[in-house]
């Protein structure tokens, strides 16, 4: 044999790869290298492909264009580091250092492109990469998608791809396929599963082909792990496909219903943002201060504002009898859910997209001026980083805050969507939207009375809202209550609204009229909220850049309609409609033609609580809720139990078959058959533990074989001691079985029970001599069941051949014919 051939043979044996040709000739060195490269290629393709599937949940979080470069780059760098380190036999410390070096080299381009400009590593980029490895996970969960390439947020997918590929490929490359270290390589299949778990935690409600990706991922990893261990058989992929089909079928049966009843649990939706708007004073309470203290002061400059478009400052939907305020974060559909946002905000309504620039001169509050619904914010200037970190946005209301306050000199550009305001004909008879809003508390009694009077015979929701708007604007008078104006108290609580609606003269400004209309709309069943902002003159906005002052402050009402979203209504009378100009001066007391509210209705007579003749609606509702909850619980249990039962069915059937076999053997009719059944029970356990006895071996030969087979299973005691301990047990079983089977007479029932007790002790000793993985695998193994079935088939064939031979001996002419 040549040197090259010898070297190739030794390398093949060391690598555990069967490279013998079809003729059985010894492989050459080229064959060894070629097949080794093929095995490595399979490892890389399967593991990197599985990692790609595991990170699919991150696509809706970042966007396809943003997440692909760090994932692809991380997989390439991690795979190369793992292969080089395995080929050079470098240790874990050197491999980890190479992974860190690769992270710092490719990170500026792949993970922090906006901060580093795509250049080589710098001091700032290294700091962002190192701090991002710790802080990015919280940032990803507290920012609203789509995150894009903002800051160092792409560190998360880069680290998952880089570290995941390095660990998985390194574990596979350092193990021999089919050799003693094959099971160690199979553990690399768990790395994509861990990456998938992290990706799901960071994911959103939106998914990317979850069923297809999960099935392909399971088939890839389970098939590759079986091939790596060397136990891949034709029946295993078929069984795996059947199990996957059962799981997919069960999930499809109950998943659709469960998805409709309860949205998928996403961690980012359960996190409460640190900013709580209830900690801030009511924005509407500062309405009069804008007019009184900053009436002529330039507050901010807006460039690119479309004519007729207001500037939104805050949106309020909670009334407690004193003020309108921003609801807390628990009101999911209200105005309290302020979250950090990423590079792009995707949840925006349809409308015209414009770009508006803001520059603040003076605006002492946390509420950030916006227009329409923002798609993205781009801060500029020396405070850009701090302002971006403080930004919180609520896509349900289109309002934003800076948690540290809006500072003078703050500049930003917002890409916004301005929805078209529909007219009454476009809305038509559209119903109001089903929006969950906080219930108004301590509403003045005059509000529902006045609302009914103004609504009159309006037949559709939009006509009801328009009647409320026009009624207040036509019957009311305008005044800020400043020096030289008609008296008008500030505030918008229950007492102030009672004075507004029941006093001799209805006088107020946007603060009072918007509050009154919003409460009236609630009483008429219309979902409403109060918006405070600025409405500059259209002539100023047409010039391109408009300076907004305190006099431009305004409050209006928004009502939600199906198919049209939140539609604005402006119930405040025109500023020119003041009592001093429009009310005749010859009257001693101005008495405008205001329809007086009718007397309040008499309270209906209520039966006593203990009146058993009257039905209790509360109990009926409670019973209905209990029945609905029970029905839902039963449906959920049924939907969950179907796939679980299908998954556990093979294990239950195997355990039941083994239990039935043991009972049949132990309760056989003749005592000799029960002794033989005990010996066979012990042999079957040995076969399930992968220590099968040759079929032709006698009982004494089987005892010697099992003593040697279990001697190398554990490393605690010397081989000779282990061989003697277990071999003695099996030898005693063999000798006692031979004595009772071939000896005179039949064994007694007591002898049989004692023999079975020895069988159980020997089985426990055999199980204790192998690792725990083999014990678990043997409990569900079907090797003994299949072997006994094969033996029965062979025995049946032998008996059939014996019968045919006897018939031929009895009738030799018939057999020859």
Helices and strands as residue ranges (DSSP letters): H 3-15, H 29-54, G 56-58, H 59-62, H 64-87, H 92-110, H 113-116, H 123-142, E 143-144, H 155-173, H 182-186, H 189-202, H 210-229, H 234-261, H 267-270, G 277-279, G 283-286, H 287-293, E 298-303, E 311-316, E 318-319, E 324-325, E 340-341, E 352-360, E 367-368, E 373-380, H 384-390, E 391-394, E 399-402, E 411-418, H 424-427, H 445-455, H 461-475, E 477-478, H 494-502, E 507-508, H 510-523, E 528-534, H 538-542, E 545-549, G 550-552, E 553-561, E 565-569, H 579-582, H 617-666, H 671-688, H 699-711, H 719-742, H 749-768, H 772-779, H 783-810, H 812-816
